Amino acid sequence: MIDRTDSGLGEMPRKETQFTSEESPRHSTVQGVADRTLDVPHDIQAGLSPVATTSSCRQDHHEDDEDSSAVPTRLWVGIALKVCETQAVQVGLVWHDGTSSVDFAIHTVDFSHNEHEAAVRGLSIDGRTNALEEFLANTLETIARDNACKFVGAGIAPEVIRACCKLPSRLWNELDILPVALDRDSNSGDVDEIADLMARKCVLCFGPDLQPRLQIGPLGEVGVDLGGRSTFVLPEHHACTVSERTMRTANYYSQSLRRKHKKLAFFTSSSQGGVARMRYGLMRFLNCMEVDCSWFVPPPKPAVSRIHDHVRQLLCGEEDRDSPLTEAHMDTVDKWAHSIAASLRWTADGGPLAPRSRGGAAVIVIDDFTMPALVTISKRLDPLRRVIRVILRSHHVLRHDLITAQGTSAAQAWQWIWSHIKHADLFISEPLQMHVPRMIPSQKLALLPSSIDWLDGQNKRLSDEATAFYHRDFAYLCQRQGIPHLVYPRRDYIIQITDSDSETAMQDAIAAFALFRRQSRYCSGLSVQQTPQLLLCSYPSAHERSGGQSFKRLRISLTKDYPDLAKDIIISPLPPSDQTLNALLSRAHISLALSQTPSPNPLVAQSLHKGVPCIALHTPSNALQIQHSRSGFLVQVSGKSAEIGAVAEYMDALFGDDERYYDMGYCGRLGISDEISTVGKALCWMYLFDRMMGERKLRFEGRAVWDMAREGAGERRRRGDVEMSRSVAIV
């Protein structure tokens, strides 16, 4: 186990490796502020009983102890307050287990040492507001720790939001609690009744997998963050994720769009807005910047989804090129798009596809090829409207040799798609050659990479307590499957996260890990209990067909070919929680990206951002993200055995040389460009919206939108800027 407490690299962010039971410095500070500022707890009324838990939150880890995988009980909390006549505030807390309320507490917080009563009632003084926020955050943290429970969500009454406007963001960022601002029917009721109502309404905002429910409006509009009720990110948080110049450029274009008072619209065919993760971060930031932009999705239709999957596989070369795509299939998709546009009133007055003179959107973005007829519909209703067309989602590839080969099903599918989308004014592509059909004119082509939201559940900084919870939760998942689990922090581990159809990448990772464990210099002098483990995870693919069968084959192969390592290799799907992926990736020693697919893998950048060096195959997308021998290693050798051997050698180098490991982690964190952040992506879209509203015809010539946006705002390149490589030939 490497001691990461002192890397010798100055300000390199420390990567914690232990879960401690001590109070965090933040907790101690909050307690001190609350005790000095507030007379608390002035009056506490106990609830029915101590919080019922199924297990305790253990801090010790035993490799063979099944109880080590026990997890705290998940609860929801309702928060309410009332200002009393005696210059005090009553705070009501009720926690709910998803079935019924299990306990409550009422705290009377006395402000009598402060100024006049009117200010107390309005809670308009920043010092009092901050003190109350500290008290609430401290109280919830103490309840969770002392009762071995984990708060999933918090239903917050309107009075609390008005008094503590920053409390929701603090709950999310510091305590990993999703805040939900809720209304109530009347102003009557005691504080405990209001808190109980907030807890019950909060539970209804979560699905059976404890994830927030998708919110889809009557027009098919996606209600981001529970329809705006879960505002957990503030503009200043976004500003902390990028440079001052990037934020200044974003403000420049947002101000221009606000002055024009135009409506903007995105269309995707993702399942009810459920899998377009980056679109959520983008819309969240645009809402913060007060840009009038909406996101629309159609209701799911399984028959059409099957055709979409078939077309995708044809264009990517994943399916028999002679597999037919019939006229009936194409007609079904086109009729579906027309019926959706009519039934959801997208073309009616005020709808996003309506002419601009009748309240339609000024610029439309149609994401992916699954609804190509929307381009035709939009242009027919308003011929002069700008329609931006995104060719393919970032993780798909076009086989140009197939779509141009006469008589193939891929060519037939592409001709049908092209007949619709050729009317678009602009085509956006990943900055990779295999994503760009050559028949697209260069003047109508611009490049825009996938983005990552550094503030969402997958990427925000988790506390030690939250990380420990998600590790135990994952261990419990492994226990239920009857497979080994991680023994972190007693043992380090290597991680690879892929989609569930990347069986070959998992096999290669196992082979390289076996070579590393059996023959490396690092492992040669260690006992089995001191050597690293390997964690192979998968998240469900949007087009998954046989992920479960892949796991079974891998586990059988593992037992047969690597019996000595069977207990040290964990193969498991990921639960739906973003924070679980975050916790597992954050504490890994090394991440792997051994998939052969040339499409961008956002987990590479996520790993580097967390200071975890990455070993990846040398693909064009990985070469854009990893600086070889600086932030990770790119494997570029011929032959499978040589490839596996190189991966094992790189593992040995990263485990055996602490100074090099920390240098690479530090370089990885500093080498992430603002271009792939949520702010950077939004900046690019706002630039496109702003320019597309003009009358002058634009020529993009296959350039990066990021470069054009900064030039348009007067922000020139400077020496030392962190930028993505522009060396990949596109046109």
Beta strands, then each sheet from edge to edge (+ up, - down):
strand 1: 44-45
strand 2: 73-83
strand 3: 88-96
strand 4: 101-110
strand 5: 149-156
strand 6: 178-181
strand 7: 264-267
strand 8: 293-296
strand 9: 363-367
strand 10: 386-390
strand 11: 426-429
strand 12: 445-447
strand 13: 493-499
strand 14: 533-539
strand 15: 569-573
strand 16: 590-593
strand 17: 614-617
strand 18: 632-635
strand 19: 703-704
sheet 1: 1+ 4- 3+ 2- 5- 6-
sheet 2: 8+ 7+ 9+ 10+ 11+ 12+ 19+
sheet 3: 15+ 14+ 13+ 16+ 17+ 18+
end
